[in-house]
């Protein structure tokens, strides 16, 4: 089994709290480099098997064969869990799914509660109560549910000043762009570069971020963990 890091520990199957429709990352190793697919859980019989929907846009039985050894990874709350299974049976249309063996063991890796994700998201920064300050276009360099690192073309604030950020993130579960308005406190400001290339990196901490925005940011972290782990800061 491929361990996510040295902090992985054995967890029970129940701790994953797998739900129908859960997004699964499937790693298939036939040569040296594993091939990654994304599937969803159809259901399971505890101690017997799991039923998984084949990857979207595949023909026939897809990339898998009976007897293939797979590693399955899933984000569960504050953990990434992984386990090994064997393909037992494949079903073509109209079922479009396959059975795999029930895992003998599950490894869970705890994630940081405020994991930062590398992004490149346009945003607008304003200062509530300061009518003389015009909205400034900025760029989010990384973001978490607790704060963000903002890249600005000019020094637009000092530590302990309050600002407001407006930006949008695509929410995969809802399949739409979600607009986020976040009140924040500037914690630090660092100048980077020289001349025309100079910019200011502004670390901000979100203040009383609403629950919907927190969920959107948590889903962004979830997607990054499964799709593109090198973007975790």
C-alpha positions in Angstrom: 0.0 0.0 0.0 1.2 3.5 -0.8 1.4 5.5 2.4 0.6 9.2 2.2 3.3 10.1 4.8 5.0 8.9 8.0 2.0 10.0 10.1 -0.4 7.4 8.6 -2.0 5.1 11.1 -4.4 2.2 10.9 -8.1 3.3 11.1 -11.3 1.3 11.0 -13.4 1.1 7.9 -16.2 2.8 9.8 -14.0 5.9 10.6 -14.0 6.8 6.9 -17.8 7.3 7.1 -18.1 6.4 3.4 -21.3 7.7 1.8 -22.9 6.7 -1.5 -21.5 9.0 -4.2 -18.2 9.6 -2.4 -15.4 10.7 -4.7 -12.6 8.1 -4.9 -9.2 8.4 -6.3 -8.2 5.0 -7.9 -4.5 4.2 -8.5 -3.8 1.4 -11.0 -0.2 0.1 -11.2 0.6 -2.1 -14.2 4.0 -0.6 -15.1 6.3 1.6 -13.1 4.1 4.7 -12.9 0.6 4.5 -11.4 -2.3 5.7 -13.5 -4.9 7.8 -11.7 -8.6 7.7 -12.2 -11.6 9.3 -10.4 -14.7 7.3 -9.6 -17.6 7.3 -7.2 -18.8 4.9 -4.6 -22.1 3.1 -5.4 -22.3 1.0 -2.2 -20.7 -1.8 -0.2 -21.4 -4.9 1.8 -19.2 -4.8 4.9 -16.6 -7.6 4.9 -17.5 -8.7 1.4 -17.0 -6.1 -1.4 -17.4 -2.5 -2.6 -19.3 -1.4 -5.7 -17.6 1.5 -7.6 -18.8 3.4 -10.6 -16.4 3.3 -13.6 -14.7 6.5 -14.5 -16.8 8.9 -16.6 -16.4 8.9 -20.4 -15.0 5.4 -20.7 -16.0 2.7 -23.1 -17.1 -0.8 -22.1 -15.3 -2.1 -19.0 -13.0 0.9 -18.9 -9.3 0.7 -17.9 -9.6 -2.1 -15.3 -9.4 -5.9 -15.6 -10.5 -8.6 -13.2 -7.6 -9.3 -10.8 -6.1 -5.8 -11.0 -4.6 -4.6 -7.8 -5.8 -1.0 -7.0 -5.1 1.6 -4.3 -8.1 3.6 -3.3 -7.8 7.0 -1.7 -10.6 9.1 -0.2 -10.9 12.3 1.7 -12.8 11.8 5.0 -13.4 14.7 7.3 -9.9 15.7 8.4 -8.1 12.6 7.1 -7.0 11.1 3.8 -7.6 7.4 3.9 -6.2 4.8 1.6 -6.6 1.1 1.2 -5.8 -1.7 -1.3 -8.4 -3.8 -3.1 -8.6 -6.3 -6.0 -11.0 -6.0 -8.9 -13.5 -8.9 -8.6 -15.9 -8.3 -11.4 -16.6 -5.7 -14.1 -20.1 -4.8 -15.5 -20.6 -3.1 -18.8 -23.6 -1.0 -19.8 -26.1 -0.2 -18.4 -24.6 -0.8 -14.9 -21.2 0.8 -15.7 -19.6 -0.3 -12.4 -17.3 -2.8 -10.9 -16.9 -4.9 -7.7 -13.7 -4.8 -5.7 -12.7 -6.8 -2.6 -13.3 -5.4 0.9 -10.1 -3.9 2.3 -8.1 -5.8 4.9 -6.9 -2.6 6.4 -7.2 1.2 6.0 -4.5 3.8 6.6 -5.5 7.3 7.6 -3.4 10.4 7.4 -4.5 13.5 9.4 -4.5 16.8 7.6 -3.9 20.2 9.0 -7.1 21.9 10.0 -6.2 25.0 8.1 -4.4 23.5 5.2 -3.3 26.2 2.7 -3.9 25.6 -1.0 -1.8 27.2 -3.8 -4.1 29.2 -6.0 -4.2 32.0 -8.6 -7.5 33.6 -8.0 -8.4 37.2 -8.9 -9.9 39.2 -6.0 -11.0 42.6 -5.0 -9.8 44.2 -1.8 -11.6 47.1 -0.1 -11.4 48.8 3.3 -14.8 48.9 5.1 -15.5 52.3 6.4 -12.8 54.0 4.3 -14.8 55.7 1.4 -11.6 57.2 0.1 -10.0 53.8 -0.6 -10.9 52.5 -4.1 -11.4 48.8 -4.6 -8.0 47.3 -5.5 -7.6 44.3 -7.8 -5.4 41.7 -6.1 -4.5 38.0 -6.6 -4.9 35.3 -4.0 -1.6 33.3 -3.9 -2.8 30.7 -1.4 -5.9 30.3 0.7 -7.3 28.3 3.6 -10.5 28.4 5.8 -8.6 30.6 8.2 -6.9 33.1 5.9 -5.0 33.9 2.7 -1.9 35.3 1.2 -2.7 38.2 -1.1 -0.4 39.6 -3.8 -1.0 43.3 -4.4 0.7 45.8 -6.8 1.1 48.3 -4.0 1.3 48.5 -0.3 -2.3 48.9 0.5 -2.4 48.2 4.2 -0.6 47.8 7.5 -0.7 45.0 10.1 -3.9 45.1 12.2 -5.9 46.9 9.6 -9.2 45.4 8.6 -9.9 44.7 4.9 -12.6 42.9 2.9 -11.9 40.4 0.1 -14.3 39.4 -2.6 -13.5 36.5 -4.9 -15.1 33.4 -6.5 -14.3 29.7 -6.3 -15.8 27.0 -8.4 -17.7 24.6 -6.2 -17.5 21.1 -7.7 -20.3 19.5 -5.6 -22.7 22.3 -6.6 -21.2 22.7 -10.1 -21.2 26.5 -10.0 -19.1 29.5 -9.1 -19.5 30.5 -5.5 -18.9 34.2 -4.6 -17.1 34.7 -1.3 -17.0 37.9 0.7 -14.5 37.7 3.6 -13.8 40.2 6.3 -10.1 39.9 7.3 -7.3 41.4 9.4 -3.9 42.1 7.9 -1.3 40.2 9.9 1.9 40.9 7.9 3.1 42.7 4.8 6.3 41.7 2.8 7.7 43.5 -0.2 9.0 41.2 -3.0 10.9 42.1 -6.2 12.2 45.4 -7.5 11.1 48.1 -10.0 8.1 47.2 -12.2 8.2 43.6 -10.8 7.8 44.7 -7.2 4.7 43.5 -5.4 3.5 43.2 -1.8 2.5 39.9 -0.2 -0.2 40.5 2.4 -1.0 37.8 4.9 -4.6 38.1 6.1 -6.7 36.2 8.7 -10.4 35.8 8.0 -12.8 37.2 10.6 -16.0 35.3 11.3 -16.1 33.6 7.9 -19.6 32.3 7.2 -20.3 28.6 7.2 -21.1 28.4 3.5 -17.8 30.0 2.5 -16.0 27.7 4.9 -17.6 24.7 3.2 -16.6 26.0 -0.2 -13.0 26.4 0.9 -13.0 22.9 2.6 -14.2 21.4 -0.6 -11.4 23.2 -2.5 -8.9 21.6 0.0 -10.6 18.2 -0.5 -10.4 18.4 -4.3 -6.7 19.4 -4.1 -5.8 16.6 -1.8 -7.2 14.1 -4.3 -6.3 15.8 -7.6 -3.2 17.9 -7.2 -1.3 17.4 -3.9 1.7 19.5 -4.9 -0.5 22.6 -4.5 -0.7 22.0 -0.8 1.4 24.8 0.8 
